[in-house]
């Protein structure tokens, strides 16, 4: 039996020029390098400066992915930008990316699932490709999340950074077995009852302001561990794999303690986790593709390996994608 699969062709990423270390941050807020590392594993983060926006970072990441694959923008049918920090309330940042890349056809739109956004966008693009509604797609996670921070709140301002990551996808024929290259499964979830546990206290409809990030840290930690473990297990159960079959897990880079606790819960070898949180901090929808691009570029990820991408974010939202590279 022949089935249509979604294959990863290339990756790309972009980071703002300015890098803020924990020591730099300690001069702005009552914190310390030791305190941040102990509780989060973060050592530095990048901050978008003048002329750098969610859209410009997304364009840079997407352009790199296209150049690495030697693919023209007009050979792309679909752009999905996962972001919480759009350049404007409307139109979609993805349409700005489409124009700046010189893409004159296809469709482009944004998707908002906060830190789970890239996994949700990947699941969306996978459905477009499997159904034959697109042959090639750019899926981008891009954020200027630091522009939502209250820099007097040390419980949140130390956690986040800015950046973008992109993947170029294309349809390919598979046999319908788990030996196929490409996306093998996606699972996405949400629970709106947890709406206020992790949110921004503003918006054009409610307060007519941008607002700031507010978070119940203990509740977010608890749900992040249980939800990401659940998403991983569902991906494995649906395909017949065990945790030992995984070559790499690329999780949302929220907090090193969350990554370690999740690995312990599912009996995953910590050496199989791609970790970039110490260099990027939590870049929301950009964190999974940033970590993925890093591991592809340094050679850790190789053809034929089995990858599990997973994330959890405000809403609450969470999900996973199982991929044969």
KOLLUMLUM-216084 format. One line per 10 residues: their letters; for each residue x, y, z of C-alpha. Coordinates in pm, 1 decimal, always signed. Layout:
N
A = X Y Z | ...;
REM end
This chain:
325
XXXXXXXXXX = +0.0 +0.0 +0.0 | +127.8 +346.5 -89.3 | +52.9 +636.1 +145.5 | +149.5 +1001.0 +136.8 | +398.5 +1105.9 +402.7 | +541.9 +1442.3 +507.6 | +921.4 +1444.9 +482.7 | +1158.3 +1694.6 +646.0 | +1379.1 +1844.3 +374.7 | +1581.5 +2106.6 +563.4;
XXXXXXXXXX = +1593.0 +2330.9 +869.1 | +1691.5 +2687.3 +947.4 | +1710.7 +2922.8 +1243.8 | +1768.8 +3284.5 +1337.8 | +1863.1 +3457.2 +1662.7 | +1867.1 +3829.1 +1747.7 | +2205.3 +4000.5 +1764.3 | +2181.6 +4095.6 +2132.7 | +2263.9 +3825.4 +2387.4 | +2183.5 +3879.5 +2756.2;
XXXXXXXXXX = +2368.6 +3664.3 +3010.3 | +2241.8 +3586.7 +3359.5 | +2501.4 +3826.5 +3496.6 | +2369.9 +4098.9 +3266.1 | +2018.3 +4025.6 +3385.6 | +2122.6 +4043.1 +3750.6 | +2197.4 +4411.7 +3696.5 | +1837.2 +4470.6 +3590.4 | +1643.4 +4261.4 +3841.7 | +1701.2 +4102.6 +4184.3;
XXXXXXXXXX = +1843.4 +3768.7 +4072.6 | +2177.6 +3593.5 +4021.0 | +2347.8 +3360.8 +3777.0 | +2349.8 +3083.7 +4039.3 | +1978.2 +3124.6 +4116.9 | +1874.3 +3110.9 +3749.8 | +2094.7 +2813.4 +3660.2 | +1986.0 +2613.5 +3964.0 | +1614.6 +2660.5 +3894.3 | +1606.3 +2666.2 +3514.9;
XXXXXXXXXX = +1935.8 +2561.7 +3356.6 | +1938.1 +2886.8 +3156.9 | +2266.6 +3075.3 +3114.1 | +2175.8 +3329.9 +2845.7 | +1900.1 +3442.9 +2609.3 | +1873.0 +3655.1 +2293.9 | +1668.2 +3976.2 +2283.7 | +1522.8 +4129.4 +1968.3 | +1647.3 +4481.9 +1911.8 | +1559.4 +4769.7 +1682.0;
XXXXXXXXXX = +1457.0 +4642.6 +1339.7 | +1422.9 +4283.9 +1460.5 | +1068.4 +4148.3 +1477.0 | +892.8 +3814.2 +1479.9 | +853.4 +3855.7 +1105.0 | +1216.1 +3940.1 +1025.6 | +1342.0 +3649.5 +1235.5 | +1093.9 +3416.4 +1064.9 | +1208.3 +3531.6 +721.1 | +1575.5 +3473.5 +808.0;
XXXXXXXXXX = +1507.0 +3122.3 +939.9 | +1287.5 +3033.1 +641.6 | +1536.6 +3170.4 +389.9 | +1811.6 +2953.8 +541.3 | +1593.2 +2643.1 +516.5 | +1513.3 +2719.0 +151.0 | +1877.0 +2788.1 +62.3 | +1995.7 +2465.2 +224.1 | +1743.6 +2271.0 +15.8 | +1803.0 +2477.9 -301.2;
XXXXXXXXXX = +1427.4 +2535.9 -325.5 | +1265.6 +2850.1 -466.7 | +1001.1 +3028.5 -257.9 | +758.0 +2984.4 -546.4 | +793.2 +2607.4 -511.6 | +630.9 +2636.2 -165.7 | +252.2 +2599.1 -135.8 | +199.3 +2674.3 +231.3 | +353.2 +2880.9 +510.7 | +238.5 +2833.3 +869.4;
XXXXXXXXXX = +393.7 +3065.5 +1128.0 | +346.0 +2959.2 +1489.0 | +372.0 +3264.7 +1711.6 | +229.5 +3437.8 +2016.5 | +396.7 +3767.2 +1929.2 | +272.2 +3863.1 +1584.6 | +412.1 +4178.4 +1425.9 | +62.1 +4323.8 +1406.7 | -283.4 +4227.1 +1531.5 | -353.4 +4166.9 +1163.7;
XXXXXXXXXX = -271.2 +4068.7 +897.1 | -93.0 +3743.3 +976.7 | +284.3 +3761.1 +1016.3 | +298.6 +3467.8 +773.3 | +177.2 +3691.7 +491.3 | +465.3 +3930.6 +561.8 | +702.0 +3632.6 +548.0 | +542.9 +3522.2 +220.3 | +597.4 +3864.7 +65.2 | +951.0 +3913.2 +195.7;
XXXXXXXXXX = +1056.9 +3571.8 +63.1 | +922.5 +3667.9 -279.1 | +660.7 +3392.0 -276.9 | +376.5 +3492.5 -510.0 | +150.8 +3190.4 -478.3 | +8.1 +2952.3 -220.8 | -132.6 +3039.0 +120.9 | +14.8 +3175.5 +444.2 | -137.2 +3203.8 +789.6 | -47.4 +3221.4 +1159.7;
XXXXXXXXXX = -127.3 +2966.0 +1428.3 | -144.2 +3046.4 +1800.3 | -88.1 +2770.7 +2054.9 | +184.5 +2948.6 +2255.6 | +478.0 +2716.7 +2334.3 | +306.8 +2421.5 +2163.0 | +265.9 +2628.2 +1847.5 | +534.0 +2461.2 +1637.3 | +400.3 +2111.6 +1707.8 | +45.4 +2228.3 +1629.0;
XXXXXXXXXX = +168.8 +2395.8 +1307.4 | +358.6 +2081.3 +1207.6 | +44.7 +1872.5 +1260.7 | -152.5 +2121.8 +1049.0 | +97.6 +2121.9 +761.6 | +121.7 +1741.7 +777.5 | -254.0 +1718.6 +724.1 | -237.6 +1957.8 +426.0 | +38.8 +1751.1 +267.2 | -110.5 +1408.5 +338.4;
XXXXXXXXXX = -443.4 +1518.3 +190.2 | -274.1 +1645.6 -124.0 | -361.3 +2009.8 -61.5 | +7.0 +2109.2 -55.7 | +328.9 +1959.0 -189.3 | +575.6 +2175.5 +0.6 | +533.1 +2371.9 +322.9 | +737.6 +2599.4 +544.9 | +656.7 +2560.0 +914.5 | +809.3 +2834.5 +1126.9;
XXXXXXXXXX = +812.7 +2902.5 +1498.8 | +908.2 +3264.0 +1563.4 | +882.2 +3478.2 +1875.6 | +985.0 +3810.0 +2024.6 | +855.2 +3690.6 +2359.3 | +1069.9 +3924.6 +2566.6 | +841.6 +4207.8 +2456.5 | +566.6 +4052.8 +2670.1 | +774.6 +4043.7 +2987.6 | +739.0 +4240.8 +3307.3;
XXXXXXXXXX = +1106.2 +4311.9 +3377.0 | +1033.2 +4366.9 +3747.1 | +900.1 +4010.4 +3785.8 | +1200.4 +3784.5 +3833.0 | +983.3 +3471.1 +3830.9 | +911.4 +3520.7 +3459.9 | +1161.2 +3763.7 +3305.2 | +1455.5 +3525.9 +3357.5 | +1286.9 +3246.1 +3163.4 | +1232.5 +3374.2 +2811.5;
XXXXXXXXXX = +1420.4 +3469.8 +2496.5 | +1360.6 +3552.0 +2130.2 | +1435.0 +3360.3 +1812.2 | +1298.7 +3164.1 +1518.0 | +1328.8 +2816.6 +1370.6 | +1195.2 +2681.9 +1042.0 | +1154.2 +2350.7 +862.6 | +1086.4 +2284.8 +496.1 | +852.0 +1990.9 +439.5 | +746.9 +1805.9 +126.7;
XXXXXXXXXX = +516.9 +1520.1 +35.7 | +663.9 +1181.3 -46.5 | +534.1 +830.8 -108.9 | +558.9 +581.9 +175.1 | +464.6 +220.8 +233.7 | +235.6 +291.7 +526.3 | +467.8 +128.7 +778.8 | +668.2 +280.6 +1063.8 | +981.3 +228.3 +853.1 | +871.5 +518.1 +630.1;
XXXXXXXXXX = +1066.8 +840.2 +627.9 | +873.3 +1142.3 +749.0 | +600.1 +1220.8 +1000.6 | +462.5 +896.5 +1145.6 | +213.2 +1044.7 +1391.4 | +98.1 +1369.6 +1548.1 | -104.9 +1412.1 +1866.5 | -226.0 +1752.2 +1987.3 | -439.2 +1845.8 +2289.1 | -574.3 +2140.6 +2485.4;
XXXXXXXXXX = -748.5 +2202.0 +2818.7 | -904.3 +2546.9 +2846.5 | -982.5 +2495.5 +3215.3 | -618.0 +2586.4 +3279.5 | -648.2 +2916.2 +3088.8 | -531.7 +3143.4 +3371.4 | -236.2 +2932.1 +3488.4 | -15.2 +3070.4 +3210.8 | -135.1 +3377.0 +3024.7 | -74.6 +3735.3 +2918.1;
XXXXXXXXXX = -293.9 +3978.5 +3111.9 | -383.1 +4192.9 +2812.1 | -514.3 +4195.5 +2458.4 | -693.6 +4416.6 +2204.8 | -1040.1 +4290.3 +2302.0 | -1004.5 +4270.4 +2680.2 | -773.3 +4549.5 +2795.3 | -669.5 +4720.6 +2469.7 | -309.2 +4666.7 +2577.2 | -38.7 +4410.9 +2500.4;
XXXXXXXXXX = -10.9 +4298.3 +2864.5 | +255.5 +4093.6 +3041.8 | +320.1 +3724.8 +3101.3 | +168.6 +3588.9 +3423.2 | +237.2 +3236.4 +3539.4 | +157.3 +2998.0 +3821.8 | +497.0 +2831.5 +3817.6 | +416.7 +2528.4 +4032.6 | +106.4 +2440.9 +3833.6 | +281.8 +2490.0 +3500.9;
XXXXXXXXXX = +568.0 +2263.9 +3611.0 | +329.8 +1989.7 +3724.9 | +119.9 +1996.3 +3409.4 | +420.1 +2028.7 +3179.2 | +576.4 +1708.4 +3311.5 | +255.0 +1505.2 +3305.3 | +130.5 +1639.3 +2971.3 | +457.8 +1601.0 +2782.5 | +499.6 +1250.9 +2922.2 | +147.2 +1168.1 +2807.8;
XXXXXXXXXX = +207.5 +1307.0 +2457.1 | +527.4 +1102.8 +2425.5 | +357.7 +784.0 +2540.1 | +61.7 +835.1 +2304.9 | +298.2 +872.8 +2009.7 | +474.4 +550.7 +2099.9 | +154.5 +358.3 +2172.2 | +2.0 +458.9 +1839.3 | +299.4 +328.4 +1642.5 | +411.6 +29.6 +1848.6;
XXXXXXXXXX = +747.1 +172.7 +1949.0 | +897.9 +178.3 +2297.2 | +1089.8 +461.2 +2457.5 | +1411.5 +267.1 +2390.8 | +1345.9 +287.1 +2014.7 | +1378.3 +665.3 +2016.5 | +1708.0 +807.7 +1896.3 | +1633.7 +1166.9 +1997.1 | +1367.2 +1361.6 +2183.1 | +1345.7 +1730.8 +2093.8;
XXXXXXXXXX = +1123.6 +1888.2 +2360.6 | +1004.2 +2240.1 +2420.6 | +1293.1 +2413.6 +2597.9 | +1109.7 +2568.3 +2893.5 | +1319.1 +2465.1 +3189.9 | +1592.5 +2204.1 +3241.8 | +1414.5 +2071.4 +3550.6 | +1101.8 +2002.2 +3344.4 | +1307.4 +1814.3 +3085.2 | +1477.8 +1603.0 +3351.7;
XXXXXXXXXX = +1153.1 +1527.5 +3536.7 | +976.1 +1426.0 +3214.7 | +1262.3 +1195.1 +3116.3 | +1252.7 +1030.4 +3458.0 | +875.7 +983.2 +3438.5 | +891.8 +790.7 +3108.3 | +1225.0 +614.8 +3179.3 | +1400.0 +798.5 +2893.7 | +1778.3 +808.7 +2879.8 | +1863.6 +1178.4 +2941.0;
XXXXXXXXXX = +2144.9 +1148.7 +2686.5 | +1879.8 +1120.4 +2414.2 | +1731.6 +1463.9 +2488.1 | +1836.1 +1756.1 +2270.3 | +1885.8 +2045.2 +2513.0 | +1941.1 +2406.2 +2407.6 | +1764.2 +2587.9 +2691.0 | +2092.4 +2705.2 +2847.3 | +2173.4 +2907.7 +2532.8 | +1828.9 +3015.2 +2412.8;
XXXXXXXXXX = +1605.6 +3012.7 +2724.8 | +1234.6 +2958.3 +2657.1 | +1160.8 +3090.6 +2308.0 | +801.2 +2963.1 +2310.1 | +696.3 +2839.2 +1963.1 | +1053.3 +2879.9 +1836.2 | +1214.9 +2649.0 +2091.7 | +1154.6 +2310.2 +1926.5 | +1269.6 +2412.3 +1575.3 | +1569.4 +2600.8 +1719.2;
XXXXXXXXXX = +1681.5 +2289.6 +1907.2 | +1609.3 +2071.3 +1603.6 | +1816.9 +2290.9 +1373.0 | +2105.7 +2290.5 +1618.4 | +2109.8 +1910.5 +1637.1 | +2080.5 +1874.2 +1258.9 | +2363.8 +2120.6 +1196.0 | +2604.3 +1961.6 +1445.0 | +2543.6 +1615.1 +1300.6 | +2368.7 +1452.2 +1594.4;
XXXXXXXXXX = +2055.6 +1385.4 +1391.4 | +2111.2 +1144.6 +1103.3 | +1897.7 +995.0 +828.1 | +1679.2 +707.4 +942.2 | +1676.4 +804.8 +1309.1 | +1352.4 +813.9 +1507.7 | +1273.3 +1154.5 +1662.0 | +1004.0 +1264.1 +1904.0 | +916.8 +1635.4 +1902.3 | +698.8 +1752.8 +2189.7;
XXXXXXXXXX = +582.0 +2068.4 +2364.2 | +347.7 +2213.5 +2624.1 | +221.9 +2570.7 +2648.8 | -42.1 +2810.2 +2771.6 | -404.0 +2720.8 +2726.3 | -300.2 +2460.4 +2833.7 | -190.6 +2309.8 +2502.2 | +40.4 +2016.4 +2443.1 | +133.5 +1765.9 +2177.8 | +389.5 +1548.8 +2003.1;
XXXXX = +509.1 +1446.5 +1659.0 | +693.0 +1122.1 +1585.0 | +927.3 +1156.2 +1288.0 | +1156.2 +924.8 +1092.2 | +1436.4 +1154.9 +978.2;
REM end
